């Protein structure tokens, strides 16, 4: 099962000077990994390339990460943890929270198109795609068990979680591959995903920015 709480200390503010230095070094490694991943794809760079780009010793990398896969996953996991913290602060009913979670997730994807296009495309890695799917499913199961999200009808939670996670990864991949002229907005994607999964009207009223919009050039 994907751990989605163990990295929280990495996202919080460092408590002292030593932790601050360690956090800054980890950020350097993540930034170098991100740049190399976007430029060369997952198989196109090595741990040595990461430490050279970050101007750090190779051994420093292994203080923070087991291998390249763990470094790439940390980029995503830390972002997901930050999103989950936002989700925990959301107010409203289950339907409203579910919709705005999906909206925020599509916003995140839209803001990180270069990275996620590589991650989910041919230059990515199947293990990391699976970890993304497992993570999303685990969060859904955890939120349902905690009462943060309501079950979807009589459907078993584990089945619903796997269905939503798989559909989310696939639809994000499809969305990223669309040319700009045909690309739906993040809010339109959230609306359509909500309606496809739950088969119910959107919670009303929604703020104007969150109403359905088609691809650029369409009403």
C-alpha positions in Angstrom: 0.0 0.0 0.0 1.3 3.5 -0.9 2.3 5.5 2.2 0.6 8.9 2.1 1.5 10.1 5.5 5.1 9.2 6.0 6.4 12.1 3.8 4.5 14.8 5.7 7.6 15.8 7.6 9.4 16.4 4.3 6.7 19.0 3.4 6.5 20.8 6.7 8.7 23.7 7.7 12.2 22.6 9.0 12.4 22.9 12.7 16.1 23.8 13.0 19.2 24.7 10.9 20.2 21.1 10.3 16.8 20.2 9.0 16.7 23.3 6.9 20.0 22.3 5.2 18.7 18.8 4.6 15.4 20.1 3.2 17.2 22.5 0.9 19.5 19.7 -0.4 16.5 17.5 -1.0 14.8 20.3 -2.9 18.0 20.7 -5.0 17.9 17.1 -5.9 14.2 17.2 -6.8 14.6 20.2 -8.9 17.5 18.7 -10.8 15.6 15.4 -11.2 12.5 17.3 -12.5 14.5 19.2 -15.1 16.3 16.1 -16.4 13.1 14.1 -16.5 11.4 16.7 -18.6 14.4 17.1 -20.9 15.4 13.5 -21.4 12.6 11.2 -20.2 12.8 8.7 -17.3 15.4 6.4 -19.0 17.5 9.3 -20.4 19.4 10.3 -17.3 21.2 8.7 -14.3 21.7 9.4 -10.6 25.1 10.8 -11.6 23.4 13.3 -13.9 21.2 14.4 -11.1 24.0 15.1 -8.7 26.1 16.8 -11.4 23.2 19.1 -12.2 22.6 19.8 -8.5 26.4 20.3 -7.9 26.3 17.7 -5.1 28.3 14.6 -4.3 26.8 11.3 -5.6 26.7 10.0 -2.1 24.4 12.9 -1.0 21.7 11.6 -3.3 21.5 8.3 -1.4 21.1 10.1 1.9 17.7 11.3 0.6 16.6 8.6 -2.0 17.1 4.9 -2.5 17.3 5.2 -6.3 16.2 7.3 -9.3 12.6 5.9 -9.1 12.3 7.1 -5.5 13.5 10.6 -6.4 11.0 10.9 -9.2 8.2 9.5 -7.1 9.1 12.0 -4.3 8.4 14.9 -6.7 4.9 13.6 -7.2 4.2 12.4 -3.7 5.2 15.7 -2.1 2.8 17.5 -4.5 0.1 15.0 -3.7 0.6 15.4 0.0 0.3 19.2 -0.3 -2.9 18.7 -2.3 -4.3 16.3 0.3 -3.6 18.9 3.0 -5.7 21.3 1.0 -8.4 18.7 0.7 -8.5 18.1 4.4 -9.3 21.8 5.0 -12.3 21.8 2.5 -15.7 22.5 3.8 -19.1 21.6 2.5 -21.0 18.4 1.8 -19.4 15.2 0.4 -20.5 16.0 -3.2 -19.1 19.5 -3.0 -15.8 18.3 -1.5 -15.5 15.5 -4.1 -16.0 17.9 -7.0 -13.6 20.5 -5.7 -11.0 17.8 -5.0 -11.2 16.7 -8.7 -11.1 20.3 -9.8 -8.0 21.0 -7.8 -6.3 17.9 -9.1 -7.0 18.9 -12.7 -5.7 22.4 -11.9 -2.5 20.8 -10.6 -2.1 18.7 -13.8 -2.7 21.9 -15.9 0.1 23.7 -13.9 2.5 20.7 -14.3 1.8 19.7 -17.9 5.5 19.2 -19.0 6.3 16.9 -16.1 3.1 14.8 -16.2 3.2 14.5 -20.0 6.6 12.8 -19.6 5.5 10.8 -16.6 2.4 9.3 -18.3 3.8 9.2 -21.8 6.2 6.9 -23.6 9.2 8.6 -21.9 7.8 7.7 -18.4 7.9 4.5 -16.4 5.1 2.0 -15.9 6.1 1.5 -12.2 5.6 5.2 -11.5 2.3 5.3 -13.2 1.2 2.3 -11.1 2.3 4.1 -8.0 0.3 7.2 -8.9 -2.8 5.0 -9.4 -2.2 3.1 -6.2 -1.7 6.4 -4.3 -5.0 7.9 -5.5 -6.9 4.7 -4.7 -5.4 4.5 -1.2 -6.4 8.1 -0.5 -10.0 7.4 -1.6 -10.2 4.3 0.6 -8.7 6.2 3.6 -11.0 9.2 3.1 -14.1 7.0 2.9 -13.1 5.0 6.0 -12.6 8.3 7.9 -16.0 9.7 6.8 -14.4 12.5 4.7 -16.0 11.1 1.6 -19.3 9.1 1.4 -19.4 5.7 -0.3 -20.7 5.7 -3.9 -24.1 3.9 -3.5 -23.7 0.3 -2.6 -20.4 -0.2 -4.6 -17.6 -1.6 -2.4 -15.1 1.1 -1.5 -12.1 -0.8 -2.8 -13.8 -1.3 -6.2 -14.8 2.3 -6.5 -11.3 3.5 -5.5 -9.6 1.4 -8.1 -12.2 2.4 -10.8 -11.8 6.2 -10.0 -8.0 6.0 -9.8 -7.7 4.1 -13.1 -10.1 6.4 -14.9 -8.4 9.5 -13.5 -4.9 8.4 -14.7 -6.3 7.4 -18.1 -8.3 10.6 -18.6 -5.4 12.8 -17.5 -3.1 11.1 -20.0 -5.7 11.6 -22.7 -6.1 15.3 -21.7 -2.4 16.0 -21.8 -2.1 14.6 -25.3 -4.8 16.9 -26.8 -3.6 19.8 -28.9 -4.3 23.3 -27.4 -7.0 24.1 -29.9 -9.0 21.0 -28.7 -8.0 21.1 -25.0 -10.7 21.4 -22.4 -10.2 23.6 -19.4 -9.4 22.1 -15.9 -12.9 23.1 -14.7 -14.5 21.4 -17.7 -12.5 18.3 -17.0 -13.6 18.3 -13.4 -17.3 18.7 -14.4 -17.2 15.9 -16.9 -15.3 13.6 -14.6 -17.8 14.2 -11.8 -20.8 13.6 -14.0 -19.3 10.4 -15.5 -18.3 8.9 -12.2 -21.3 9.9 -10.1 -24.0 10.2 -12.7 -25.7 13.0 -10.8 -26.0 16.8 -11.3 -23.3 19.0 -10.0 -23.7 20.5 -6.6 -25.3 23.9 -6.9 -24.7 26.7 -7.0 -21.1 26.7 -8.3 -19.0 29.8 -8.5 -18.9 31.1 -12.1 -15.2 30.0 -12.6 -16.3 26.4 -12.0 -19.0 26.1 -14.6 -18.6 23.9 -17.6 -16.6 25.2 -20.5 -15.7 23.5 -23.8 -12.4 23.5 -25.6 -10.9 26.8 -26.6 -12.9 28.4 -29.3 -16.2 26.8 -28.2 -18.8 28.4 -26.0 
